[in-house]
């Protein structure tokens, strides 16, 4: 069984729509062949919250959302590293840090980010950052600081994207990922289900991800958490079976990637989470709250 980078839409839809038990069985065979049943714990900390100039319609950190979220100043290096230490004691192997920025700008905040990355690596943990778009020099500096992975999600399919975000293009996202990859940093890239997209869109998103060569090392699968004050506040909750289908299909398409249960995990019953692990999820976010 070789890893394949040229999945087409029809093949993916066929997998996504398999009878559930068959899909789960297929995913489990792939999972057992390529991975061991070990779940990586990751902790996510919001270093800078709110005030972002993108208009992603699911996000409470956007300035276009009316959610009761105060823009908080950037946390300082020392306090972030203290939290990383606590996360390590609780069993986290990866410490992920988020900045609600449209893009990284050079200056003291970026320098602090580099210090945080070094500090997390010195603790013996993997370090991941998500902070919007970046340029080549910044990617190289992050790589030199020891950054393990950079997260930048595609959210949804290229076709559905402009229904969710209009302040930047799909290509902007792909360009960011290319810079990350070229700097030698692992790519963490996934999407969100429950934005009102069709199954076709889900297959399309999975096609973009599974046609990347190499595949993203980490693929977070998020279920929309509808937040009051955002444009999508009235969206209906994602059925856990759809989450299981998405995880299983991602596992079949990208056998070696870490498929991560991310936002929406706390809405899944214990049984649904176990099924996700059985179908190929091997990384979870664990901690007080996601963004």
C-alpha positions in Angstrom: 0.0 0.0 0.0 1.7 3.2 -1.2 0.9 6.7 -0.1 -0.8 8.4 -3.0 -0.9 12.1 -3.9 -3.2 12.2 -6.8 -6.6 11.3 -5.4 -9.5 12.7 -7.5 -12.8 14.1 -6.4 -14.8 11.0 -7.5 -12.6 8.6 -5.6 -12.8 10.7 -2.5 -16.6 11.1 -2.6 -16.9 7.4 -3.0 -14.9 6.8 0.1 -16.7 9.5 2.1 -20.1 8.0 1.1 -19.2 4.4 1.8 -21.6 2.5 4.2 -20.4 3.6 7.6 -19.2 0.3 8.9 -17.3 -0.4 5.6 -15.7 3.0 5.8 -14.6 2.5 9.4 -13.2 -0.9 8.6 -11.2 0.4 5.7 -9.9 3.3 7.7 -8.9 1.0 10.5 -6.9 -1.3 8.2 -4.9 1.7 6.9 -4.5 3.1 10.4 -3.1 -0.1 11.8 -0.8 -0.5 8.8 0.8 2.9 9.1 0.4 4.0 12.7 0.3 2.6 16.1 -2.7 3.3 18.4 -1.1 6.1 20.3 -2.8 9.5 20.7 -0.7 12.6 20.9 -1.9 15.2 23.3 -1.5 18.8 22.2 -2.4 21.9 24.2 -3.4 25.2 22.6 -2.9 28.6 24.1 -4.2 31.9 22.7 -1.2 34.3 23.0 -3.0 37.2 21.4 -6.8 37.1 21.3 -9.3 39.1 19.3 -9.0 42.2 17.1 -8.2 40.2 13.9 -8.9 42.0 10.6 -10.0 38.9 8.7 -13.7 38.3 8.4 -13.9 34.5 8.8 -17.6 34.1 9.5 -17.1 31.4 12.1 -14.7 33.2 14.3 -15.2 35.2 17.4 -11.8 36.8 17.2 -12.7 38.8 14.1 -13.3 42.5 14.4 -16.4 41.9 12.3 -18.0 39.7 14.9 -20.0 41.1 17.8 -19.1 38.3 20.3 -18.2 39.5 23.8 -14.6 38.9 23.3 -12.2 41.6 24.4 -9.0 42.0 22.4 -6.4 41.1 24.9 -2.8 42.3 24.7 -0.1 39.8 23.9 1.0 37.5 26.7 4.6 37.8 27.6 7.2 35.2 27.0 7.6 34.2 30.6 3.9 33.6 31.3 3.5 31.6 28.1 6.5 29.4 29.0 5.0 28.8 32.5 1.8 27.6 30.8 3.8 25.3 28.5 5.5 23.8 31.6 2.1 23.0 33.1 0.9 21.5 29.8 4.0 19.3 29.7 3.3 18.1 33.3 -0.2 17.2 32.2 1.1 15.0 29.4 1.1 17.3 26.3 3.8 16.6 23.8 3.0 19.6 21.5 2.4 23.1 22.6 0.5 25.2 20.1 0.3 29.0 20.3 -2.2 31.2 18.5 -2.1 34.9 17.5 -5.2 36.5 16.2 -3.4 38.2 13.4 -4.1 38.5 9.7 -0.4 38.1 9.1 2.8 38.2 11.1 4.5 41.6 11.1 8.2 42.1 12.1 8.9 43.7 15.4 8.8 43.0 19.1 5.8 40.8 19.0 7.4 38.6 16.4 10.7 38.5 18.4 8.7 37.4 21.4 7.2 34.6 19.3 10.6 33.4 18.4 11.6 33.4 22.1 8.5 31.4 23.0 9.2 28.9 20.3 12.8 28.4 21.6 11.5 28.2 25.1 9.0 25.5 24.3 11.6 23.5 22.4 14.0 23.8 25.4 11.3 22.2 27.5 11.4 19.2 25.3 8.1 19.7 23.6 7.1 20.2 20.0 6.2 23.8 19.2 3.4 24.9 16.8 2.3 28.4 15.9 -0.7 29.8 14.1 -0.6 33.5 13.3 -2.0 34.0 9.9 0.0 34.7 6.8 3.8 35.1 6.8 6.6 35.9 4.4 9.7 33.8 3.5 12.1 35.5 5.9 9.7 35.0 8.8 9.3 31.4 8.0 13.0 30.9 7.9 13.4 32.7 11.3 10.8 30.5 12.8 12.5 27.4 11.4 15.8 28.6 13.0 14.1 29.1 16.3 13.2 25.4 16.1 9.5 25.6 15.2 8.1 22.1 14.7 4.9 23.0 12.8 3.0 26.0 11.5 -0.8 25.7 11.5 -2.8 27.4 8.7 -6.1 25.8 7.9 -7.8 25.8 4.5 -11.2 25.7 6.3 -13.2 24.5 3.4 -13.2 23.8 -0.3 -11.8 26.3 -2.8 -15.4 26.5 -4.3 -17.1 27.3 -1.0 -14.4 29.5 0.5 -15.7 32.9 -0.5 -18.9 32.2 1.4 -16.9 32.1 4.6 -14.1 34.6 4.1 -13.6 37.4 1.7 -10.7 39.3 3.2 -8.2 37.0 1.6 -8.1 34.3 -1.1 -7.6 30.6 -1.1 -4.4 31.1 -3.0 -3.1 33.3 -0.1 -3.6 30.3 2.2 -1.8 28.0 -0.2 1.1 30.4 -0.6 1.5 30.6 3.1 1.7 26.8 3.3 4.3 26.7 0.6 6.5 29.2 2.5 6.2 27.1 5.6 7.1 23.9 3.7 10.0 25.5 1.9 11.5 26.7 5.2 11.5 23.0 6.4 8.7 23.4 8.9 6.0 20.8 9.2 2.6 21.7 7.9 -0.5 21.5 10.1 -3.5 22.1 7.9 -7.1 21.0 8.0 -10.6 22.3 7.9 -13.9 22.8 9.5 -17.1 21.0 8.8 -20.6 22.4 9.6 -20.1 25.7 7.8 -23.1 25.0 5.5 -20.9 23.2 2.9 -22.0 20.1 0.9 -20.4 16.7 0.9 -18.9 17.7 -2.4 -17.1 20.6 -0.6 -15.8 18.2 2.0 -14.4 15.9 -0.7 -12.9 19.0 -2.4 -11.1 20.1 0.7 -9.8 16.6 1.3 -8.6 16.6 -2.3 -6.6 19.7 -1.9 -5.0 18.3 1.3 -4.3 14.9 0.0 -2.8 16.2 -3.3 -0.1 18.1 -1.4 3.2 16.3 -1.6 4.2 15.6 1.1 0.9 15.5 2.9 0.5 17.9 5.8 2.1 16.1 8.8 -0.9 17.1 10.9 -4.6 17.5 9.7 -7.0 19.0 12.2 -10.6 18.1 11.6 -12.8 20.7 13.3 -16.6 20.7 13.8 -18.0 24.2 13.9 -18.7 25.5 17.3 -21.4 28.1 16.6 -20.4 31.1 18.6 -22.9 33.9 19.5 -22.1 37.1 17.7 -20.6 35.4 14.7 -22.3 35.2 11.3 -22.7 31.4 11.7 -24.2 31.6 15.2 -27.4 29.8 14.1 -25.7 26.9 12.3 -26.9 23.5 13.4 -24.6 21.2 15.3 -22.6 18.8 13.3 -23.7 15.2 13.6 -20.9 13.1 15.2 -21.2 10.5 12.4 -20.2 13.1 9.9 -17.1 13.8 12.0 -16.3 10.1 12.1 -16.7 9.9 8.3 -14.4 12.9 7.8 -11.7 11.4 10.1 -11.9 8.0 8.5 -11.7 9.4 5.0 -8.7 11.7 5.9 -7.0 8.6 7.4 -7.4 6.6 4.2 -6.2 9.5 1.9 -3.3 10.5 4.1 -2.1 7.3 5.8 0.8 8.8 7.7 -0.5 12.2 8.7 -1.6 12.9 12.3 -5.4 13.4 12.1 -6.3 15.6 14.9 -9.7 15.9 16.7 -9.8 19.6 17.3 -12.7 22.1 17.8 -16.0 20.5 18.6 -14.4 17.5 20.3 -16.1 18.3 23.6 -19.5 18.0 21.9 -18.7 14.4 20.9 -19.8 11.7 23.3 -17.1 9.5 24.7 -18.2 6.7 22.3 -18.0 9.0 19.3 -14.5 10.0 20.3 -13.5 6.4 20.6 -14.8 5.7 17.1 -12.8 8.6 15.8 -9.7 7.1 17.4 -10.5 3.7 15.9 -10.9 5.3 12.5 -7.6 7.0 12.5 -7.6 10.1 14.8 -4.2 10.0 16.6 -3.9 13.5 18.0 -6.2 15.6 20.1 -6.4 19.0 21.6 -6.5 18.9 25.3 -6.8 21.9 27.5 -9.1 24.5 29.0 -10.5 26.0 25.8 -9.6 26.2 22.2 -9.7 29.6 20.5 
